[in-house]
């Protein structure tokens, strides 16, 4: 029992590094997606403005442009909020504060590790059985 506790403590820093790397990757990708959406919205506005001037019936193109502009800004803000929420959740999880859903994540991780162990044992049995 004490041996298992020591082994878990030795693996702890590596596990923390993996969790932190996952948090940075997930949060960073959401922030990049947010930025790309914002840039795309601004570029779409810049391209649509001359089209509004050329097309004389102003209401339809203006409505389309306003709709695209608002939806782009909302999507960009939504991705930003999602990224901040994700980073906050991952920070709480990494520091051990047990945020909502952490128990389900740990349970899924344990099940995945168990299945991986089973597959490894199955493969080793069949490889050693074929070699002899």
N, C-alpha and C positions, 0 to 999 in steps of 0.2 A: 504494500500500500504506500509506504513512504517512498519506495523506489519510483513508483508511478508518479507521485506528486513531484519528485525531483525532476523527472523527465519532462513533465508538463511545464515546470518552471524554466527549464533549459530551452524549450521550444517556444516559449512565450514571446521573446523579442522578435523572432523570425515571423511569428504569426501576426504580431502587431505591425511589422513592416509590410506584410502582404495586405493586411486590412487597410493600412494607410495608402498604399499604392493603388488599391482598388478604389478608394474614396477619391483620390486625386484624379484618377482616370475617368471615373464616372462623372464627377462634378465638372471636371475640365471639359469633357465632351459636351455636356449640357450648356456650359458657358460659351463654347465655340459655336454650337448650334444657335444659341441666342444671338450672338454677334453676327453670324452669317445671315440670319433672318432679318436683323435690323439693317444690315448693309444692303441686302436684296430689296428691302422695302424702300430705302432711300434711292437706290438705282432705278427701281420701277417708277418712283415718283418723278425722277429726273427725265426718264424716257417718256412718261405719259404726259408731261406738261406740254411739250410741243404738239403732241397729238390733240390735246384739248384746244389749242390755238387754231390748228388747221381745221378741225371738225367744228363747223359752225353750230350745229345743234348742241348747245352747251350742257343741257341737263343730264343726258344719258352718259356721256363720257365723264362728266364731273362726278356723277353718282358712282360710276364704276371705279373711278380713281379714289374717291373718298372711301368707298368700301374696301378696296385693296390696301389703302394706306392704314385704315383703322385695324383691319384684320392682321396686317403685318406687324404693326406696333403691339397689338395684343398678343400675338404669337411670340414675339420677341420678349415681351415682359413675362409671359407665362413660362417660357423656357428659362429665363433668368430666375424667376421665383422657384421653379422646380430644381434648378441647380443649387441654389442657396439652401433649400430645404434638404436636398440630398446630402450636401456637404455637412449640414448641421446634424442630420441623423447619423451619418457615418462617424462624425467626430464624437458624438455621444456613445456610439457603439464601440469605437476604438478605445475610448477612455473608460469603458466599463459601466456607464450609467444606465444601461439596459433600456433603450428607447422602445416604443411600441413596435411590436413585430420582431424583436430581436430573438425571442424564444423560437419563433417559427423558422427563422433563418438558421439558428443553431441546430434545430431538429433536422432541417433539410440537409445541412452540411454533414451531420452525423450519418444520415441515411445514405447520402452520396458516398461518403468514405466507406461505409459498410459494404455497399454494392461494389465499389472499386476493389476492396479487399477480396470479396468473393470471386470477382472476375480474375483477379491476379492468381488466387489459389487454383481456380479452375484451369487457367492457362498453364500454370506450372505443373499441375497433375497430368495434363494431356501432353505437354512437351516432354516430361520425363518418361511418360508411358510410351511415347513414340520412339524415343532415343534408345530404349532398352530392347 
